[in-house]
């Protein structure tokens, strides 16, 4: 029987999901560290801002683990949108069952029957036809279901690797004992290895670095930085050369600098350039690609603005126009952009931070979404 050809995307610059090592740039050292820590019994805390590539790195490391051990169970789940233990259980339980469905050696009915106590149901995705899972559990007994999930991991008799992305989300659950509950189960599962990743750095460092917290010093800490520009350029240039085109080093340097090396934004722009251009030798071509992206996102951003109060919108625009604001409560900043008093600014700033629209870095506050930042600059200048 002929060997089935692996999927090859038409556009090699992937900015959503993971399509295999051929389309993944570098992170060799980080990948080796993750695999080594996990295989030697050390759980990991992976911290980085969003859009820098931590999800792709986790899936790349899991892909390597599966290549070395086909019986390993690798589970990735993102809990960013969960609001309580019930939704956490649904998300993690669904991810476990979905991963088991990838094991084609067992029929779907047998797998669903195995997890019958979670009352799973499978229905085909309306577009792909791939079975998607939903589970129905008792809202009043989520702690028991959490226990049953970790019991399953422990009784699987296989090496299990679990990544819980945006792990700091559990801090905001109304059930305040969630951290301690998870820690009480995780510490006794010797065949399961965990990656706790998150983008809110201060919360993640507090959760795993404070003696008062249940996960204190229970993991190896890894911080993800932007890809090295030279390595990233070689990666990008290779794909343009493959279609007998090019992207010049100078143009790539300007692109890299504009987005501070953040992978998702670079991949998004490179994806457009690869689609429309053969030879990228002028930065004007990059600007046109960015304009296409902003045009696609315009209706989304316009709708987002309607959910903000006047004070929140005024502050958001001011931060965008200023690029970065070290002292947003200062009289000088308020006067320059005709903002209200400092207490009103603080309330607006707290909401923008909570909505992940504004982020506090080492040098001050800036717009989290770089494309939104550019859209605001163009719209309100």
N, C-alpha and C positions, 0 to 999 in steps of 0.2 A: 504494500500500500504506500502510495506517495506521501511524503511528509507534508503536512499542512503548512502552508506559508503563514508566517506571522503577519499581523496587521501592520500596514505601513500608512500612516496618515499622509494625506496630500500635502498638508502644510506641516513642516517639522517643528515649528515653534509653538509648543504646547503651553497654554497658559491656564488651562483647567484640566485637572486630572493628571494621571500618570500613564504614559504609553510605552514604558520600558526603558532600559539603559541607553539605547541609541539616541534617545531624545531628551536625555537628562544630562545636564552640564556639571561635570566635576563633582565636588563635595566628596572626593575620595577619602580624605582624612576623616571627615565627620562620619561618613558611612562606616568606616572601619571601627571608629570609636564606639558607635552605637551598637554594632554587631558584637564587638568584644565585650562591652559592658553587659549586654543582655545575656549572651551565652555563658558568661561567668557569674551569673546570678545577681547582677547589680541592676536594679531598676534605674530609670533615667528621668530627669527633669530637663526638658528641652525648651528653652526660652528664646523668643525672638519677636520683633514686631510682625504684624500681619503683612502678607504680600512679599515676604523675603524668601519663601521657599521651604518652610519647615514641613508642610504636609507632603510635598514631593519628596523630600529627603526621607521621611519616615517610610513612605511607600517604596522608595528605592531600596532602603535597607531591608524591608520585609521581602521584597522581590529577591534580593540576594540570599536571604535566609531560606526562602522556599526553594531556590535553586540548589542549595547545599543539602537541604533536608525536606524532601517532598511531603513527608508526613507532618511537618510542622503546621500548626494552626496560627495564622496571622490575622488579627482582627483590628481594623481601624474604624474609629467612630469619632464624629465631631459633635460635641454637646453644646456648641455655642448658643443654639436657639432653645435649649431646654430651660425650664423655669422652676422645676421642682423635681423631687425624687421620682415621682410617677413618670414624668417625661424622660428622665435619665434612664430608668429601667426600660422603658419602651425603646429608646434609641440604642442602648447597649445590647439588649436582647435581640432586637431586629438585626443588628450588625453580626451577632454571633450566628444566628440562623442563616442569614444571607451568605455568610462565609461557608457554612456547611453545605449550602446548596451548590456551591462551586465544585464540591467533590462529586463528580459525575458517577462515581462508583456506587452511589446509593440513590435509589429513587426518591423523588420529592416526598411522596406519601410517607415513607419510612422516617425521613428526617423530621417532618412535621409531627408525626406521631410520637417521636422521641421527646419532643419539646411540648407535648400536649398540655402540660400543666400551665404553660404560658398562653394557651389557646391561640396558637398562630394560625393565620390564614394567608394563603398565597393568591395573588391575582396578577395577571400579566400587565406589564407597563404598556400604556396605550400606544406608545411609539415604537419601543424596541421589542416588545413581546416578552422580555425577560421577566421571570417571576419576581414580584416585589412582596415583601413580607410586612404584615401588621400583626401586633400581638395585643391581646385583651387581658389585662390583669386587674386584680382587685385594688382600687385606689387606696383602700384603707389598710392594705397589708403589703406595702411596697418593700418594707424592710425584709420580709420573708422572701420576696421575689429576688431581691438583691442577694440574699444568702444563697438562694437556689442557683443563681447565675454563677457565683463563685464556686459553689459545690460542683457544678458541671465542669468548670475549668479544671478543678483539682482532680476530678474523677475521669478525665478524658484519656489519661495515660499517654499523653503526647506532650511535646514541648509546645507551649502556648505563648504567643506574643500579642500583647494588647496595647494599642495606642489610643489614649483618650485625649483628643485635641480640645483646646480651649478649656482645660481642666479647671481654671480659676472660676469658671461659671458656677460651680457648686457653692461658692462662698455666698452667693445671693439667694440660694434656695431658702424657702421659709422653714424647712426642717434643718435647724441649726446644727444637728449632730451628724450631718452627712460625712464630713471629713473623717471623724473618728470611726464612724460605721464602716466606711470603705477601708480605712487603714486596718481595722480589726480583722477583716477577712483577707486582705491582700498579703499581710505579713506572714501568713501561714500556708500560702499556696506556693510550694517550692518548684513546681513545674511550669508556673506561669510567670512571665516577665513583662514588665510594664514600662511604657513610655508615657509620661505625663507632660503634655506640651501646652504652651499657653503664650498669648501675645501681650497680656497685661503684666509687664515685667515686675512692677512693685508688688502686685498680689502674689505672683508665683514665687518670688524670692521670700516673701513673708511666710507663705504656706509651707515652704520646704526649708526655710532658714531660721525660723523663729523657734526657740525652745518651748514656747507655749502651744505650738501647733502639733497635731497628731503625726504629720508626715516629716517632722523635724529630722534632718540628716538621714533620711531613709533612702535617698537616691544619689546618683552621680549627677552633677549639674553640668549642662552643656548650654552655651550661648551661641546662637547662630548669627554670623555676620554676612554682609553682602559678598557675592562671589568676586574673586580677583578679576579685575578688568581684563588683563591680558589673556587669561584662560577663557573668559567668557567671549572675548573677541574671536579667539581661535575657533571656538565652538560655533559661533554664528557664521563666521566667514566660510567654514567648511560646507555648510548647506547652500550658501549662495554660489560657491565654486562648483558644487555638484550639479547645478543647473546652468553652468557656464556663465555665471554672473559674478558679482562681487559687492562687498560693502567695505568701504575704505576704513582704515583704522581711525582716521581723524573724525569721520562722521560718527562712528561707533563711540568714540571717546566723548563727544558732545552729548550723545544720547544717554550714555552711562552716567555722566555728570548731572544731567537734567533730572534724572530720577534716583540719584544717589545709589545706583547699583541695585535697586529693589527689583527682584527677579520678575514678579508678576507684571509690572508696568513695562519692563524691557521686553518681555516675551510678547505682550500685547502689541506693542509697536512693531517689533520684528515680524510678527505674524502678518500684519498689514503690509509691511514693506515687501515681504516675500510674496504676498499675493499680487501686488500691483507693480512691483519693480523688478528688473533684472540686475541692473547695476545701480547701486546706491553710492553716489559720489558727491552729493551736495546735500547739506543739512535741510535745505528747503523741502526735499523729498520726505524727510522725517517729519517736518512740520505738517505737511499735507496728510501724512498717515495719522498723526495725532488729531488733526481736525476731523478726520473721518470717525475716529473713535468718539470724540466729543459730540459729534452730530448724532451718533447712535445713542448716546447716553443723555442727550438733552432733555427728552421728555421725562426720564427717570429723575433727573436732578430738579427739573421744574416742579414735579410733583412733591419731591422731598422738601422744597422750600415752603410749600403750602402748609406743612405740618409744624413749621417753626413760628414762634411769636415774633413780633417786630424787634424786640430786644435781642433775641437769639439770632435772627437773620442779620441784623446790623453788626453784631459782634463777629459772626462768621465771615461776613464780607470784609470787615476790617482786618481780621487775622489773615485772610487770603491776600489782601492788598499789601499787608506788611511783611508777608512771607513767614516770619517767625516773631513772636512777641514774648519778650522776657518778663515784662511787668504789665499784664493786661488790666490791672486795677489802678494803674497810675493815672494821675490827672492829665499828664501830657498825652497819653494814648487816647483817653476819653475825649479830650478837647480836639485832637487832630481829626477824629472820625465822628464827632458829634454824638457820642454815646451817653447813656444816662449815668446816674451816680454809681459809685463803686459797688454798693450792695446789690443793685440790679444787674450790674455786669457780672458779679460773682454768681448770682443765681442762674443767669444765662450760660455762663461758662460751665457750671456744674452739669447742666442739662446737655450741653454739646459734648462734654466728656463722656457722660453716661451713654449717649447715643453713638459713641465712637466716631463722631464727626471731627472732634479736636483731640489732639494727643499732646501730652506733656513730655517733651524730650529734655535732654541735659541743658540745652540752650534756651528753652522756652516752649511756648505753645504754637502748634502749626496744624494745618488741615491734614487729617489722616489720609484721605483719599486724594492722591496726587492728580488724578484726572478731574475730580471735583474742584480742586484748588485752581487748576487751569481754567475750568469752565467759569468759575466765579470771577476770576481776573478778567476774562474776555467779556463776560456779561455785564459787570458792574464798574468797569474802568470808565 
